[in-house]
Amino acid sequence: MPLGFDVAPGEVLCLGNLHMQLRMGKTRIFHTTVPTGAAAVVLDRSARDIPMAEAANPAIAGLARVALLPLGRWGRGAAATPPQ
């Protein structure tokens, strides 16, 4: 499922953080841990990220609007609740 959003010229949006959540497993031959799968996840870190963005770019101070994408896993087989 695509994650869509609209942004107007000059608008500052906080959409959330996009992460990959890896599923790890052991190889049969060397018994090392390797990624065996992944899921895209959207997290809300706006309380941390907006002040960092404003400090890095003072011109946007006070302009950011939180417009989070749907939180949690997304894509094929997405879970209805955010991961812990």
N, CA and C atoms as an extended XYZ file, in Angstrom:
252
Properties=species:S:1:pos:R:3:atomname:S:1:resname:S:1:resid:I:1 pbc="F F F"
N         0.846       -1.163        0.000 N   MET     1
C         0.000        0.000        0.000 CA  MET     1
C         0.901        1.240        0.000 C   MET     1
N         0.709        2.164       -0.934 N   PRO     2
C         1.544        3.371       -0.954 CA  PRO     2
C         1.214        4.278        0.227 C   PRO     2
N         2.215        4.993        0.696 N   LEU     3
C         2.032        5.972        1.764 CA  LEU     3
C         2.074        7.348        1.108 C   LEU     3
N         0.908        7.953        0.933 N   GLY     4
C         0.840        9.231        0.242 CA  GLY     4
C         0.679       10.397        1.205 C   GLY     4
N         1.094       11.574        0.745 N   PHE     5
C         0.920       12.799        1.515 CA  PHE     5
C         0.985       13.979        0.562 C   PHE     5
N         0.435       15.100        1.000 N   ASP     6
C         0.482       16.337        0.227 CA  ASP     6
C         1.230       17.388        1.041 C   ASP     6
N         2.045       18.173        0.370 N   VAL     7
C         2.775       19.255        1.025 CA  VAL     7
C         2.719       20.475        0.112 C   VAL     7
N         2.401       21.625        0.709 N   ALA     8
C         2.319       22.874       -0.049 CA  ALA     8
C         3.690       23.548       -0.080 C   ALA     8
N         3.932       24.403       -1.069 N   PRO     9
C         5.207       25.124       -1.119 CA  PRO     9
C         5.438       25.893        0.187 C   PRO     9
N         6.634       25.782        0.732 N   GLY    10
C         6.996       26.472        1.956 CA  GLY    10
C         6.537       25.791        3.232 C   GLY    10
N         5.784       24.695        3.114 N   GLU    11
C         5.282       23.992        4.288 CA  GLU    11
C         6.346       23.009        4.801 C   GLU    11
N         6.406       22.849        6.122 N   VAL    12
C         7.344       21.915        6.750 CA  VAL    12
C         6.522       20.829        7.437 C   VAL    12
N         6.653       19.607        6.957 N   LEU    13
C         5.902       18.484        7.519 CA  LEU    13
C         6.831       17.482        8.178 C   LEU    13
N         6.383       16.931        9.281 N   CYS    14
C         7.053       15.798        9.909 CA  CYS    14
C         6.179       14.584        9.623 C   CYS    14
N         6.648       13.698        8.755 N   LEU    15
C         5.872       12.533        8.319 CA  LEU    15
C         6.103       11.305        9.189 C   LEU    15
N         7.134       11.318       10.010 N   GLY    16
C         7.510       10.159       10.803 CA  GLY    16
C         8.842        9.630       10.316 C   GLY    16
N         9.335        8.617       10.984 N   ASN    17
C        10.610        8.004       10.634 CA  ASN    17
C        10.350        6.682        9.923 C   ASN    17
N        10.997        6.503        8.795 N   LEU    18
C        10.889        5.253        8.046 CA  LEU    18
C        12.082        4.379        8.405 C   LEU    18
N        11.810        3.182        8.859 N   HIS    19
C        12.858        2.246        9.281 CA  HIS    19
C        12.609        0.894        8.630 C   HIS    19
N        13.658        0.110        8.570 N   MET    20
C        13.530       -1.293        8.166 CA  MET    20
C        13.733       -2.139        9.410 C   MET    20
N        12.780       -2.996        9.687 N   GLN    21
C        12.863       -3.911       10.816 CA  GLN    21
C        13.327       -5.258       10.263 C   GLN    21
N        14.528       -5.681       10.666 N   LEU    22
C        15.111       -6.904       10.130 CA  LEU    22
C        14.723       -8.122       10.954 C   LEU    22
N        14.484       -9.221       10.257 N   ARG    23
C        14.307      -10.520       10.907 CA  ARG    23
C        15.637      -11.241       10.717 C   ARG    23
N        16.228      -11.703       11.813 N   MET    24
C        17.546      -12.318       11.752 CA  MET    24
C        17.442      -13.838       11.920 C   MET    24
N        18.370      -14.541       11.319 N   GLY    25
C        18.428      -15.990       11.426 CA  GLY    25
C        19.867      -16.472       11.293 C   GLY    25
N        20.101      -17.700       11.616 N   LYS    26
C        21.458      -18.277       11.551 CA  LYS    26
C        21.625      -19.058       10.251 C   LYS    26
N        22.832      -18.980        9.694 N   THR    27
C        23.134      -19.772        8.507 CA  THR    27
C        23.443      -21.201        8.924 C   THR    27
N        23.201      -22.144        8.043 N   ARG    28
C        23.427      -23.565        8.358 CA  ARG    28
C        24.917      -23.918        8.396 C   ARG    28
N        25.680      -23.312        7.524 N   ILE    29
C        27.087      -23.717        7.396 CA  ILE    29
C        27.970      -23.048        8.451 C   ILE    29
N        27.926      -21.720        8.529 N   PHE    30
C        28.851      -21.001        9.410 CA  PHE    30
C        28.212      -20.599       10.739 C   PHE    30
N        26.915      -20.813       10.899 N   HIS    31
C        26.177      -20.475       12.117 CA  HIS    31
C        26.329      -19.004       12.506 C   HIS    31
N        26.418      -18.151       11.506 N   THR    32
C        26.457      -16.710       11.756 CA  THR    32
C        25.052      -16.149       11.614 C   THR    32
N        24.804      -15.018       12.241 N   THR    33
C        23.495      -14.377       12.162 CA  THR    33
C        23.458      -13.465       10.948 C   THR    33
N        22.426      -13.632       10.138 N   VAL    34
C        22.258      -12.830        8.924 CA  VAL    34
C        20.790      -12.409        8.805 C   VAL    34
N        20.517      -11.306        8.088 N   PRO    35
C        19.118      -10.931        7.847 CA  PRO    35
C        18.434      -11.966        6.966 C   PRO    35
N        17.239      -12.386        7.360 N   THR    36
C        16.469      -13.345        6.559 CA  THR    36
C        15.178      -12.729        6.031 C   THR    36
N        14.872      -11.524        6.455 N   GLY    37
C        13.682      -10.840        5.985 CA  GLY    37
C        13.647       -9.440        6.564 C   GLY    37
N        12.742       -8.613        6.053 N   ALA    38
C        12.643       -7.236        6.532 CA  ALA    38
C        11.227       -6.720        6.335 C   ALA    38
N        10.856       -5.748        7.157 N   ALA    39
C         9.564       -5.071        7.026 CA  ALA    39
C         9.794       -3.580        7.199 C   ALA    39
N         9.144       -2.783        6.378 N   ALA    40
C         9.218       -1.334        6.523 CA  ALA    40
C         8.300       -0.905        7.663 C   ALA    40
N         8.767        0.035        8.492 N   VAL    41
C         8.033        0.478        9.672 CA  VAL    41
C         8.071        2.001        9.739 C   VAL    41
N         6.947        2.614       10.099 N   VAL    42
C         6.880        4.057       10.321 CA  VAL    42
C         6.755        4.291       11.832 C   VAL    42
N         7.656        5.115       12.395 N   LEU    43
C         7.670        5.426       13.821 CA  LEU    43
C         7.486        6.926       14.037 C   LEU    43
N         6.918        7.300       15.181 N   ASP    44
C         6.762        8.715       15.540 CA  ASP    44
C         7.906        9.114       16.461 C   ASP    44
N         8.835        9.892       15.925 N   ARG    45
C         9.951       10.435       16.701 CA  ARG    45
C         9.953       11.964       16.594 C   ARG    45
N         8.767       12.543       16.377 N   SER    46
C         8.668       13.986       16.135 CA  SER    46
C         9.153       14.817       17.314 C   SER    46
N         8.927       14.368       18.554 N   ALA    47
C         9.357       15.131       19.724 CA  ALA    47
C        10.878       15.284       19.755 C   ALA    47
N        11.591       14.333       19.215 N   ARG    48
C        13.053       14.389       19.154 CA  ARG    48
C        13.532       15.064       17.877 C   ARG    48
N        12.884       14.731       16.749 N   ASP    49
C        13.384       15.147       15.446 CA  ASP    49
C        13.121       16.606       15.103 C   ASP    49
N        11.956       17.130       15.491 N   ILE    50
C        11.642       18.526       15.129 CA  ILE    50
C        12.632       19.498       15.772 C   ILE    50
N        12.918       19.393       17.087 N   PRO    51
C        13.925       20.300       17.654 CA  PRO    51
C        15.305       20.161       16.990 C   PRO    51
N        15.688       18.940       16.607 N   MET    52
C        16.971       18.756       15.925 CA  MET    52
C        16.958       19.437       14.554 C   MET    52
N        15.851       19.311       13.826 N   ALA    53
C        15.751       19.939       12.506 CA  ALA    53
C        15.747       21.461       12.631 C   ALA    53
N        15.040       21.980       13.644 N   GLU    54
C        15.005       23.430       13.852 CA  GLU    54
C        16.370       23.968       14.256 C   GLU    54
N        17.122       23.221       15.047 N   ALA    55
C        18.474       23.652       15.434 CA  ALA    55
C        19.403       23.669       14.226 C   ALA    55
N        19.244       22.691       13.333 N   ALA    56
C        20.081       22.612       12.140 CA  ALA    56
C        19.691       23.651       11.095 C   ALA    56
N        18.413       24.051       11.086 N   ASN    57
C        17.912       25.014       10.108 CA  ASN    57
C        16.967       25.977       10.818 C   ASN    57
N        17.481       27.033       11.448 N   PRO    58
C        16.644       27.955       12.226 CA  PRO    58
C        15.508       28.603       11.434 C   PRO    58
N        15.599       28.652       10.123 N   ALA    59
C        14.546       29.260        9.307 CA  ALA    59
C        13.220       28.508        9.413 C   ALA    59
N        13.244       27.251        9.830 N   ILE    60
C        11.998       26.479        9.937 CA  ILE    60
C        11.455       26.439       11.362 C   ILE    60
N        12.120       27.124       12.289 N   ALA    61
C        11.703       27.088       13.695 CA  ALA    61
C        10.243       27.513       13.832 C   ALA    61
N         9.455       26.668       14.492 N   GLY    62
C         8.039       26.947       14.727 CA  GLY    62
C         7.121       26.671       13.554 C   GLY    62
N         7.660       26.244       12.423 N   LEU    63
C         6.838       26.028       11.225 CA  LEU    63
C         6.437       24.565       11.012 C   LEU    63
N         7.122       23.654       11.672 N   ALA    64
C         6.879       22.234       11.406 CA  ALA    64
C         5.499       21.814       11.893 C   ALA    64
N         4.826       21.077       11.030 N   ARG    65
C         3.522       20.498       11.364 CA  ARG    65
C         3.655       18.987       11.314 C   ARG    65
N         3.150       18.334       12.361 N   VAL    66
C         3.211       16.878       12.418 CA  VAL    66
C         2.039       16.323       11.615 C   VAL    66
N         2.347       15.549       10.592 N   ALA    67
C         1.341       14.906        9.730 CA  ALA    67
C         1.825       13.484        9.483 C   ALA    67
N         1.784       12.663       10.529 N   LEU    68
C         2.376       11.334       10.478 CA  LEU    68
C         1.699       10.434        9.458 C   LEU    68
N         2.531        9.659        8.777 N   LEU    69
C         2.022        8.578        7.948 CA  LEU    69
C         1.452        7.525        8.889 C   LEU    69
N         0.645        6.588        8.409 N   PRO    70
C         0.124        5.554        9.308 CA  PRO    70
C         1.276        4.836       10.017 C   PRO    70
N         1.202        4.790       11.346 N   LEU    71
C         2.278        4.198       12.133 CA  LEU    71
C         2.232        2.679       12.083 C   LEU    71
N         3.381        2.062       12.275 N   GLY    72
C         3.482        0.615       12.302 CA  GLY    72
C         4.040        0.082       10.998 C   GLY    72
N         3.906       -1.225       10.826 N   ARG    73
C         4.393       -1.876        9.604 CA  ARG    73
C         3.491       -1.513        8.442 C   ARG    73
N         4.052       -1.479        7.257 N   TRP    74
C         3.233       -1.235        6.075 CA  TRP    74
C         3.748       -2.089        4.935 C   TRP    74
N         2.901       -2.199        3.957 N   GLY    75
C         3.219       -3.050        2.818 CA  GLY    75
C         2.429       -4.338        2.918 C   GLY    75
N         2.782       -5.310        2.126 N   ARG    76
C         2.105       -6.593        2.090 CA  ARG    76
C         2.192       -7.263        3.459 C   ARG    76
N         1.053       -7.680        4.005 N   GLY    77
C         1.023       -8.360        5.302 CA  GLY    77
C         1.269       -7.427        6.467 C   GLY    77
N         0.933       -6.138        6.328 N   ALA    78
C         1.207       -5.171        7.391 CA  ALA    78
C         0.385       -5.482        8.635 C   ALA    78
N         1.000       -5.242        9.787 N   ALA    79
C         0.312       -5.421       11.074 CA  ALA    79
C        -0.531       -4.200       11.359 C   ALA    79
N        -1.584       -4.375       12.129 N   ALA    80
C        -2.494       -3.271       12.453 CA  ALA    80
C        -1.960       -2.393       13.570 C   ALA    80
N        -0.984       -2.872       14.334 N   THR    81
C        -0.463       -2.081       15.452 CA  THR    81
C         1.023       -1.847       15.268 C   THR    81
N         1.546       -0.721       15.817 N   PRO    82
C         2.979       -0.439       15.678 CA  PRO    82
C         3.803       -1.465       16.433 C   PRO    82
N         5.026       -1.715       15.963 N   PRO    83
C         5.913       -2.651       16.649 CA  PRO    83
C         6.400       -2.057       17.966 C   PRO    83
N         6.822       -2.904       18.893 N   GLN    84
C         7.353       -2.442       20.175 CA  GLN    84
C         8.833       -2.174       20.068 C   GLN    84
